[in-house]
């Protein structure tokens, strides 16, 4: 019984950690794309920049939560 709980807890923590890493890489890619788009002066580029904000904002919030979680775990 205890080994089952330990195994499922480990699997959940490992999956959450890998999702966090994937989310950080996607956030980084979107921020790079937004910087590249902001260098252009076309209207299409400005629309794309606004569309990229739709993905950047939630990932930025998730990034802040992950950082707070990791810092909190390190301080315990």
Backbone bond lengths (Angstrom), bond angles and torsions (degrees), N, CA, C in turn:
res aa  C-N    CA-C-N  psi(-1)  N-CA   C-N-CA  omega(-1)  CA-C   N-CA-C  phi
1 X - - - 1.453 - - 1.527 110.48 -
2 X 1.318 117.45 -47.69 1.465 120.41 -178.22 1.522 110.50 -67.11
3 X 1.325 116.79 -37.06 1.469 118.43 179.99 1.523 111.39 -66.19
4 X 1.328 117.39 -33.11 1.462 121.09 177.67 1.529 110.27 -66.76
5 X 1.324 117.12 -43.59 1.462 121.29 179.30 1.528 109.98 -65.29
6 X 1.326 116.32 -42.75 1.457 120.31 179.69 1.520 111.08 -63.83
7 X 1.324 116.75 -42.51 1.462 120.84 179.76 1.524 111.16 -64.45
8 X 1.320 117.21 -44.32 1.468 119.48 -178.96 1.524 111.01 -68.85
9 X 1.330 117.60 -35.84 1.470 120.38 176.77 1.520 110.55 -65.14
10 X 1.319 117.10 -43.77 1.461 121.32 179.13 1.523 110.57 -62.60
11 X 1.318 117.12 -42.12 1.464 121.23 179.37 1.528 110.87 -63.15
12 X 1.324 116.68 -41.69 1.466 120.71 179.68 1.523 111.32 -65.51
13 X 1.321 116.77 -44.09 1.468 120.42 -179.49 1.523 110.34 -65.94
14 X 1.312 117.54 -40.87 1.463 121.49 179.09 1.527 110.94 -64.74
15 X 1.327 116.96 -43.15 1.464 120.47 179.31 1.524 110.68 -65.17
16 X 1.324 117.51 -40.88 1.465 120.57 179.25 1.523 110.62 -64.15
17 X 1.317 117.08 -39.09 1.460 120.68 178.20 1.508 112.42 -65.18
18 X 1.326 116.86 -40.42 1.461 119.37 -179.80 1.528 111.12 -71.34
19 X 1.338 117.54 -34.08 1.464 120.07 175.63 1.519 110.41 -65.35
20 X 1.321 116.85 -36.97 1.461 120.52 178.70 1.520 110.29 -64.13
21 X 1.315 117.26 -43.14 1.473 121.25 179.95 1.524 110.23 -64.83
22 X 1.312 116.71 -43.04 1.469 120.54 178.47 1.527 109.94 -62.54
23 X 1.335 117.21 -43.29 1.454 121.27 178.79 1.519 112.28 -62.05
24 X 1.328 116.93 -38.47 1.462 120.69 178.85 1.521 110.45 -66.07
25 X 1.330 117.16 -41.74 1.462 119.80 178.84 1.530 111.64 -66.08
26 X 1.323 117.22 -38.73 1.468 120.32 177.45 1.524 110.10 -66.06
27 X 1.344 116.84 -41.52 1.466 120.44 176.69 1.516 110.74 -60.25
28 X 1.303 117.01 -44.60 1.460 121.11 178.86 1.531 111.00 -60.66
29 X 1.329 116.87 -43.83 1.465 121.13 179.70 1.532 110.98 -63.42
30 X 1.332 116.84 -41.95 1.464 119.78 179.29 1.526 111.96 -67.10
31 X 1.338 116.66 -38.03 1.468 119.26 178.24 1.528 111.35 -66.65
32 X 1.317 117.14 -38.08 1.469 120.69 176.65 1.522 110.11 -64.60
33 X 1.332 115.86 -44.26 1.467 120.11 179.03 1.526 110.88 -61.83
34 X 1.339 117.05 -40.51 1.473 120.10 179.20 1.524 110.75 -63.84
35 X 1.333 117.67 -39.72 1.464 120.43 177.62 1.529 110.77 -63.65
36 X 1.315 116.99 -42.11 1.463 120.26 179.56 1.525 111.37 -65.33
37 X 1.327 116.14 -39.01 1.463 120.87 -179.52 1.525 110.16 -70.62
38 X 1.328 117.39 -35.38 1.467 119.58 -177.32 1.529 111.85 -68.71
39 X 1.314 118.28 -18.02 1.463 120.91 178.28 1.525 111.96 -74.53
40 X 1.329 116.96 -17.87 1.455 121.11 -179.71 1.527 110.33 -89.11
41 X 1.308 116.83 152.14 1.464 121.33 -179.24 1.526 113.28 -104.27
42 X 1.319 118.41 4.00 1.463 119.34 -177.17 1.529 111.01 -77.62
43 X 1.319 114.23 157.33 1.466 119.89 179.38 1.527 110.79 -69.13
44 X 1.299 116.38 -34.76 1.467 120.44 178.70 1.535 110.31 -62.23
45 X 1.322 116.05 -38.99 1.466 120.11 178.93 1.529 110.56 -67.73
46 X 1.316 117.48 -37.81 1.461 119.06 179.31 1.529 110.93 -67.52
47 X 1.329 116.85 -36.84 1.471 119.53 175.43 1.512 111.19 -64.83
48 X 1.326 116.55 -40.92 1.461 120.19 178.24 1.524 110.77 -64.13
49 X 1.318 117.60 -36.24 1.457 121.36 176.90 1.516 111.89 -62.13
50 X 1.330 116.76 -40.05 1.461 120.64 177.76 1.525 110.98 -68.49
51 X 1.320 116.71 -37.09 1.462 120.59 178.15 1.524 110.54 -66.63
52 X 1.319 116.97 -37.41 1.465 120.45 178.69 1.525 111.50 -64.76
53 X 1.328 117.41 -29.26 1.464 120.76 176.76 1.521 111.86 -60.46
54 X 1.335 116.70 -30.28 1.459 120.93 179.87 1.524 110.50 -61.72
55 X 1.312 117.43 -35.36 1.454 120.64 178.20 1.518 113.31 -88.23
56 X 1.327 116.59 -29.58 1.461 120.17 -175.10 1.522 111.82 -72.15
57 X 1.306 118.09 -43.44 1.465 121.10 -173.83 1.537 112.34 -61.33
58 X 1.327 120.33 -50.90 1.469 118.32 179.45 1.534 112.60 -64.93
59 X 1.334 116.88 -36.21 1.459 118.91 178.50 1.520 111.32 -68.87
60 X 1.321 117.36 -32.68 1.458 121.12 176.87 1.530 110.30 -67.46
61 X 1.309 116.86 -40.31 1.471 120.98 176.28 1.526 110.14 -63.23
62 X 1.340 116.87 -44.07 1.464 120.70 178.19 1.522 110.68 -62.80
63 X 1.338 117.59 -39.10 1.457 121.68 178.63 1.527 110.56 -62.00
64 X 1.318 116.99 -44.37 1.466 120.51 179.01 1.528 110.38 -62.27
65 X 1.325 117.34 -41.37 1.464 120.55 178.67 1.525 111.68 -65.13
66 X 1.315 117.53 -38.79 1.463 120.83 178.02 1.524 110.20 -65.34
67 X 1.317 116.96 -43.22 1.467 120.46 179.30 1.525 110.15 -63.29
68 X 1.321 118.23 -44.34 1.460 121.42 178.63 1.523 110.12 -61.63
69 X 1.316 116.75 -41.79 1.460 121.35 178.87 1.525 111.77 -62.72
70 X 1.326 116.46 -45.86 1.473 120.52 -179.45 1.519 111.50 -66.71
71 X 1.326 117.80 -40.41 1.464 120.93 178.82 1.532 109.83 -67.04
72 X 1.322 116.53 -40.56 1.461 120.58 177.34 1.520 112.32 -62.43
73 X 1.342 116.32 -39.36 1.461 120.08 178.65 1.523 110.87 -69.87
74 X 1.329 117.23 -34.20 1.456 120.44 179.70 1.525 112.04 -71.56
75 X 1.325 117.29 -30.10 1.453 121.08 -178.59 1.520 113.30 -80.90
76 X 1.316 117.67 -14.52 1.478 120.28 -179.96 1.482 111.79 -72.20
